[in-house]
Each structure stands twice: as C-alpha cells, then as structure tokens.
Amino acid sequence: MKIQDSKILITGGTSGIGKATAKLLIENGAKVAITGRDKSKLERVATEINALAIHSDVSKEADIDFCYKILAEQFGGLDCLVNNAGVGEFPTIEELSFEAFMRVYSVNVFGAAMMAQKAAEIFRKQGSGNIINIASTAALKGFARGSIYSSSKFALRSMTECWQAELRPFNIRVMQVNPSEVSTAFNSTERTELAEAANKLTSVEIAHTIKSMLEMDDRGMIPEVTVWASNPWDKK
C-alpha cells in the first residue's frame, strides 16, 4: 500500500501509539482521522498533527455510525483502519466483576469488532483495504491480575485470525501488532503520557512497525508481529 494520499482511521488517536502513528503517517502524506472520547484533547491533538478529529467512543454503536458518517463526508473513502483504542483493568480473581469485564470488553473487543465490521463493508466494495489491530504481548501469554485485560487481547487475536480467513479472498489484509512494555498514557487515570524509559519501547517504535506493515506491497501481508523491549528488566 502506498502511504501517500491514503485515507486512514485511527481509534484512540489522542496519545501514545495512536498519536505517534497518526503523526508519522501524516508526515508521509496520508490523510488521517483520529477518534477520542475527550473532545477538547482530541481537537487539540488533531490541530497539532494536522489530523481530522472525530469525537467518538468505540464502545457506543451510535458513535461508530457517526464516525463513519463523518469519515465518508470528509474523506470520501478509507484505505486502512487501525484499531488502537484500548483500556485495561487488573483485578485479582477474587475482585472480578461483570461490570469490569464489560468496561474493558466494550472497547477492546466489541468496539474493535464493530469498527472493523464497518471498515470491511467499505473494503469489500472497493476490493482492497487494511485492518491493523493493536493488541499486546498479553494476547500471547496470561499473567497475574490479567484475567480481564489479557483475555480481551486473546479475544482480539482470535478475531484477527477469523477476519484474515474471511477477508483475504477480497484482497483485504488483516494484521496484528503486539507491543510489549511501552511508555504511554495507558492505564493512567489522568491520561497523561509517561516519561520515556531507557529500558522500554516508545510509541514511535510501534508507529514505525505499523508503517512498515502497510508499506509492504499489497500482494503480501504480515499477519502478526510482536515487538519486545530488548531488556525491560535493565534499570540503568
């Protein structure tokens, strides 16, 4: 896929991996729309990086419909969806609740699925397109207190494989990125970016991974890539 003049939608694009990816793709000639739940932050970031702001919550069906309506009006099409919006809660098994599962799954699983459904409708009509799901190394291996978050990413990985099987005959590439430790605002109640740490990845590394996956000629695709911090235990 050529990045230049492509039309890309990134959910959760106001910080971290979403923002870094949007910025990098815009710098390389793409038209990029970003979504976010915090309207003022969304508009500020969109202005900063020259993206289209769409105030939308992927966990709400009406917001998803609104997102694609604005996208059609402003872009007139779509070449790639990056399912990046994600939340996490990390209770012990004794602390689990239906409410906590729903808060996480409504974004990480249900929202991602319904965003992809709308994108797939567009891509099937035009005979091409890309869906990139941002998962986690938690999609590969569980961990203590990971019952909700890790299982949501396992679900996203399963959906990625299902969509690959369904959509490959229509020249639609479905790909997944599994970052390990990244310094972002994820799981920060104030949604403020964490300071970069020498032993952890930055959002820029993941953004370059996404760009590289998209730039492969459309005849090939990278189904899944995992990006590990080389030595997250090094405290130097």
N, C-alpha and C positions, 0 to 999 in steps of 0.2 A: 504494500500500500504506500502511496506517496503521501507524505505528511503535508506538503504544500497544498493549500486550498481545500484540505479535507475538513469535514464537519464532525466535531467530536463533542460528546456529552459526558461530563464527569460528575458523578454524585459525590456529595461531601467534599466539595472543592474549595472550601474556605481556609483550610490549613493542612499541614502535614503533606502526606503523599499526594492527595488530591490537588492541592495548590501547586506543589512543585511540578507535578505532571502537566497541569494546565499551562503553567508559565513556560515550561520547556517546549511544549508543542506549539504554543502561540509564537514563541521565538523562532520556530522552524516553519512558520507560515500557515498553521492550522487556524481555523475558526473554532473557538472552544466556548461551550456553555458550561457553567458550573451551577450546582444546586447547593443549598444550605438551609438550615432551619432558622438561623439568626439573621434576620433581614438586614440589619444595619451592618453587621460584619460582612455578609455576603456582598452587599453593594460596594463596600469599601475595598474588599479584595478584588472584586471584578474590575473596578476602576483602576486599581493598582497594576493589574496584569493584562488589562485590555480584553477581558472575557465578557461574555453575556451572562448576566445574573438572572437565575430563575429561582424565585423563592418557593421552595418545595420540600416537603417531608416525604421521603420514600415509603414511610410506614402508613401513609394515608392514600387511599385509592384516588380520591378526588384530586390530590396534589400531583399524583402521577399523570393523570389525564391532563391537568393544567400544564405540567412540564412539557409534555409532548405537543400540546397545542401551541405554546409559545415557541417551541423549537421549530415547528412547521412554519409558523408565521415569520420568524426571524431568519432561519437558515434555509428553509425550503427542502430539507433533506437531512440525512445522517449517514456517516460512514463508520462511526465507532462509538460504542457505549463502554465507559469504564465504570463498573460497579464498585465504587470505592467507599461509599457511606457505610460506617460500621460503629457499633457500640459494644461495650463489654460490662459484664458484672461477674464477680468472682466469689460467690459464697461457697462455704463448705457444704457437704451433702446434707448436714443437719439444718442448714439455713435455706435450702432450696424452697422456691415458691412458684406457683403458676404465674403470678404476676411478673416475677423477674424473668422467667423464661419468655413470656410474651413481649416484654420490653426489648429484649435482645433479638429474638427471632423475628419480630415485626420489621426490624431494619435489616439484619444480616441475612435473613433467609427469605421471608415473604416479600419484603421490599425489593430485594435484588431480583427475585424471580419475576415480579410483575413489571419491573423496569425492563428486564430482558425480554419479556413477552412482547411489549410494545416495540422494542427495537427489532425483534425478529420479524414482526409483521412488515416493517419497512424494508428490512434486508431481503426478505423472501421476494417481495415485489420487484426489487431492483437487481436481484441475483448476485448480491455481494454484501459484505459487511463484516464487522468485527465486534465481538463482545470480550472484554477483559474483566475478569472477576478478581478483585483483590482479597485474598484470603489471608493466610498466616501459616507459619510453621505449626501452629496449633491445629491446623487441618490435617496434619500428618501424625501427630502424637499428642495424646492427652497429658494432663498434668494436674497436680493437686489444686483444688479450687477451680478447675476448668470445666466443670460439668456443663455449664450454660454456654460460655464463650466457645470453648473448644468444639463442643458438639454442633454449634451453629456453623462453625467453619468446616467441620466434616460434612455437614449438610450442603454447604455451598460447593465443596469439592465434588460431591456426588452429583449435584445439579449440573456442574460444569461438564462432567463426563456424559451425562444424559443429553445435554444440549449439543455436545460435539457429535454424538451419534445421530441426533435428529437433523442437525442443520448443515453438516458437511455436504450432503447432496445438493445444497442450494448455494454452494461457494461461500458459506458463512463460517468464519473462523471464530471458535470459542476457545479462549486461553485463560490461564490462571497464574497469578503471581502469589508466591508465599514468602513474604518478608519475615525475617526473624526480628531481633531487637532493633527498633527504630526509634530515634528521639523525636516524638511528635506530641501533639496535644491529646492523643488518645487516652481515654480513661482519666483525664484531668477534669475535675468538676468545674474549674474556671475556664476550660478550653483554651488554655494558654500553652504555647509551644514550649517544650522542654529544651534546656540548653543542650547543645551538641556534646556528645561524649566520645572521646577518642576510641573507646572500645565498642561503640555501637554504630549501626548504619545511620545514614541521614536519609531524608526523604528524596534527595536528589539522586542517590544511587537507584532507588526504586523507579523514579521517573525515567531515568536512562534505560532501565530494563524494559519498561513499557514501550518506550520509543523504539528500541531495537526490535522488539517483538512485532510491532506494527510495520516497521520498515522492511521486514522480510518480504520478498515478492509474494504476491497472492497465491501462487501455486503451492506454497508451503506454509506451515504454521508450527509454532512451538506450543504444544498442548499445555505444558505446565513448567514453570521454572521456580526454583526455590533459591532465595538469596540469604545467605547466612552471614552474620557478623563473624569475622575471622576468629576473634578471641574475646568474646563478651565477658570473660572472667578476669581479663587483664585490667587492673585498676590504675595503671600508670597514667 
